[in-house]
């Protein structure tokens, strides 16, 4: 099982998600039913079955986080222009297990506890600045 998960993590890191053909290849390679591969891929938050953006924003939807205010973060992100596209992906997560830090938001793998709408509104524009720098760098390279 450990090697199977490690193989899936390698694929996730390479592609940014788990393509169907890669999961089928792993199924054959490990002699594991494809249904088991999907079960693992959908159980762990580390995996995605569809491509994700350059910036991934996870918002905890666990009880402590929702009671702490995370329920309004999705609307805040929409107001700030965060859409599921090649640049940004919003993914609600059931629980990070960091209830003492509630509400929790994870941006590009970095955990931010005690999140507030005002902090989120300050942080997200920085992601757009990074996007603009990358776009400008791409234009300069042409």
C-alpha positions in Angstrom: 0.0 0.0 0.0 2.8 2.4 0.9 4.4 1.9 -2.6 1.1 2.4 -4.3 0.4 5.7 -2.5 4.0 6.8 -3.2 3.5 6.1 -6.9 0.2 8.0 -6.9 2.0 10.9 -5.2 4.7 10.9 -7.8 2.0 11.1 -10.5 0.2 13.9 -8.7 3.4 15.9 -8.4 4.3 15.4 -12.0 0.9 16.3 -13.5 -0.8 18.3 -10.7 -3.6 15.7 -10.7 -4.1 12.0 -11.3 -4.9 11.4 -15.0 -7.2 8.4 -15.7 -4.6 6.7 -17.9 -2.0 6.9 -15.2 -4.3 5.4 -12.6 -5.1 2.6 -15.0 -1.4 2.0 -15.5 -0.8 1.9 -11.7 -3.8 -0.5 -11.4 -2.1 -3.0 -13.8 1.4 -2.4 -12.3 0.3 -3.1 -8.8 -2.3 -5.7 -9.7 -4.9 -3.7 -7.8 -8.5 -3.1 -9.1 -9.0 0.4 -10.5 -11.9 0.9 -8.0 -9.3 0.6 -5.2 -7.1 3.2 -6.9 -10.1 5.6 -7.1 -10.9 4.8 -3.5 -7.4 5.9 -2.4 -7.4 8.9 -4.7 -10.7 10.2 -3.4 -10.0 9.5 0.2 -6.8 11.5 0.6 -6.8 15.3 0.2 -3.4 15.1 -1.4 -4.9 13.8 -4.6 -7.0 15.5 -7.3 -8.8 13.8 -10.2 -8.8 16.9 -12.3 -6.2 19.5 -13.1 -5.6 22.2 -10.6 -4.5 25.8 -10.9 -1.0 27.2 -10.1 -2.4 28.4 -6.7 -4.5 26.1 -4.7 -6.6 27.4 -1.8 -8.1 24.9 0.6 -10.7 26.1 3.1 -11.5 23.8 6.1 -15.2 23.0 6.4 -14.9 21.1 9.7 -17.2 22.0 12.5 -14.7 24.1 14.5 -13.7 26.0 11.4 -17.2 26.7 10.2 -18.2 27.8 13.7 -15.1 30.1 13.6 -16.2 31.7 10.4 -14.8 29.7 7.5 -18.3 29.4 6.0 -18.0 32.9 4.5 -14.6 32.4 3.0 -15.9 30.8 -0.3 -18.0 33.9 -1.0 -15.1 36.1 -0.1 -12.9 34.2 -2.6 -15.5 34.6 -5.3 -15.7 38.3 -4.7 -11.9 38.5 -5.0 -12.0 36.8 -8.4 -10.8 33.4 -7.4 -12.2 31.0 -10.0 -11.4 27.4 -10.8 -9.1 27.9 -13.8 -5.4 27.4 -14.8 -4.3 30.0 -12.2 -6.5 29.3 -9.2 -8.3 26.3 -7.6 -10.6 26.5 -4.6 -11.1 23.3 -2.8 -13.1 22.9 0.4 -11.7 20.3 2.7 -13.8 18.4 5.4 -11.2 18.8 8.1 -7.5 19.5 8.4 -7.3 18.2 11.9 -6.0 21.6 13.2 -9.1 22.6 15.1 -7.1 24.6 17.6 -6.1 26.9 14.8 -9.7 27.3 13.5 -10.6 28.6 11.0 -7.9 27.2 8.8 -7.0 28.1 5.2 -4.2 26.4 3.3 -2.8 28.4 0.4 -0.2 26.6 -1.8 0.5 24.1 0.9 1.1 26.7 3.7 -1.3 26.6 6.7 -2.9 29.8 7.9 -4.7 29.5 11.2 -7.1 31.9 12.9 -8.0 33.2 9.4 -10.4 36.1 9.1 -12.1 37.6 6.1 -9.9 40.7 6.4 -6.7 38.7 6.4 -7.9 36.6 3.5 -8.7 39.8 1.6 -5.1 41.0 2.2 -3.5 37.7 1.2 -5.3 36.9 -2.0 -4.3 40.0 -4.0 -0.7 38.9 -3.5 -1.5 35.8 -5.4 -2.7 38.0 -8.3 0.5 40.0 -8.1 2.4 36.7 -8.4 0.3 35.9 -11.4 0.9 39.3 -13.0 4.7 38.9 -12.4 4.6 35.4 -14.1 2.6 36.8 -17.0 5.0 39.7 -17.4 7.9 37.4 -17.2 6.3 35.2 -20.0 5.8 38.3 -22.1 9.4 39.5 -21.5 10.7 36.1 -22.6 9.0 36.4 -26.0 
